[in-house]
Amino acid sequence: MPRQKRADLMSTGPDASMGRDWIGGDWANIVELIADGTMTATLRVPSGRDVVLLAGEEYRRLTEDRRESLDVRTPHLSAREKSVLAMIGVGHSGSSIAEELGLAVNTVAQHLASARRKLGVRSSNDAVVVARRHGLLD
């Protein structure tokens, strides 16, 4: 018979007294308390890493909070970076953008490089996608 692994159970909520080495117990009751949102539990596995058990509603709230915090960090693009990305988005080449805007081709390339860096992507097409996702392009 394989040896059972031990885990430290640290809980929050009304039954926080369970913070001890714990193998058995009433898992159904614990899971019900977690699902109700009246308790969360952290299991520390032998490797020292933690596993957190929490209610689905709490998980959704945390992921929504993370999504909103990422939205707060929307990068700022200059007006020229936005216009160059918008033109890339409709199929213009760097040279046609330069001609239409009266810029040097290298200047257009620098605007694209700056936008890619700010948006954290490697290609201009990816930059267009990310900029649209953040509502930066009209």
C-alpha positions in Angstrom: 0.0 0.0 0.0 1.5 3.4 -1.0 2.4 5.7 1.8 0.0 8.6 2.4 1.5 12.0 1.8 1.0 14.5 4.6 0.0 18.0 4.0 -0.4 20.9 6.4 -3.9 22.4 6.3 -4.1 26.0 7.1 -7.6 27.4 7.0 -9.3 30.7 7.4 -12.9 31.1 8.5 -14.9 29.9 11.5 -13.1 26.5 11.7 -9.5 27.9 11.5 -8.5 25.6 14.4 -7.8 22.9 11.8 -4.3 24.3 11.2 -2.4 21.2 12.0 -0.8 18.2 10.2 -3.9 16.6 8.7 -4.5 13.4 6.8 -8.0 12.3 7.4 -11.1 14.2 8.4 -14.4 15.1 7.0 -13.4 16.3 3.5 -17.1 16.6 2.5 -17.7 19.1 5.3 -14.5 21.0 4.5 -15.3 21.2 0.8 -18.8 22.4 1.5 -17.5 25.2 3.8 -15.1 26.2 1.0 -17.8 26.1 -1.6 -20.0 28.3 0.6 -17.3 30.8 0.8 -17.1 30.5 4.6 -13.6 29.0 4.5 -10.5 28.9 2.4 -7.8 26.3 2.9 -4.1 26.2 2.0 -2.5 22.9 1.6 1.3 22.8 2.0 2.6 19.8 0.1 5.9 18.0 1.0 7.8 20.0 -1.6 6.9 23.2 0.4 4.6 24.6 -2.3 1.1 25.7 -1.4 -2.3 24.7 -3.0 -5.1 27.1 -2.2 -8.7 25.9 -2.1 -11.4 28.6 -2.4 -14.9 29.0 -3.6 -15.6 29.4 -7.3 -17.1 32.9 -6.8 -14.0 34.0 -4.9 -11.8 32.7 -7.8 -13.9 34.5 -10.4 -13.6 37.7 -8.3 -9.9 37.4 -8.1 -9.5 36.7 -11.8 -11.8 39.7 -12.6 -9.7 41.9 -10.3 -6.6 40.8 -12.1 -8.1 41.5 -15.5 -9.1 45.0 -14.3 -5.7 45.7 -12.9 -4.2 44.7 -16.2 -6.6 47.1 -17.9 -5.3 49.9 -15.7 -1.9 49.4 -17.1 -2.9 50.0 -20.7 0.1 51.4 -22.5 0.2 54.9 -23.7 0.8 55.2 -27.4 1.6 58.5 -29.1 -0.8 59.8 -31.7 1.7 59.0 -34.5 2.2 55.4 -33.2 -1.5 54.9 -33.2 -1.9 56.3 -36.7 0.9 54.1 -38.0 -0.5 51.0 -36.3 -4.0 51.8 -37.7 -2.5 52.0 -41.2 -0.7 48.7 -40.7 -4.0 47.2 -39.6 -5.6 48.0 -42.9 -2.8 46.6 -44.9 -0.4 49.5 -45.6 3.3 48.8 -45.9 5.9 50.8 -44.1 6.9 52.6 -47.3 3.3 53.5 -48.2 2.7 54.8 -44.7 5.9 56.9 -45.0 4.8 58.3 -48.3 1.2 59.1 -47.2 2.3 60.7 -43.9 5.3 62.5 -45.4 7.8 60.7 -43.2 11.0 58.8 -43.8 10.7 55.1 -44.0 13.1 54.8 -41.0 10.9 57.1 -38.9 7.9 54.9 -39.6 10.0 51.9 -38.6 10.9 53.7 -35.3 7.2 54.4 -34.6 6.4 50.7 -35.1 9.3 49.6 -33.0 8.3 51.9 -30.2 4.7 50.7 -30.3 5.7 47.1 -30.3 8.0 47.7 -27.3 5.2 49.5 -25.4 2.7 46.7 -26.2 5.1 43.9 -25.4 5.0 42.2 -28.8 7.4 41.3 -31.5 5.5 41.8 -34.7 3.6 44.8 -36.0 0.6 42.7 -36.7 0.5 41.5 -33.1 0.9 45.2 -32.0 -2.3 46.0 -34.0 -4.2 43.2 -32.4 -3.1 44.2 -28.8 -3.8 47.9 -29.5 -7.3 47.1 -30.7 -7.9 44.9 -27.7 -7.0 47.8 -25.5 -9.2 50.2 -27.5 -6.2 52.3 -28.6 -7.1 52.3 -32.3 -10.3 53.9 -33.7 
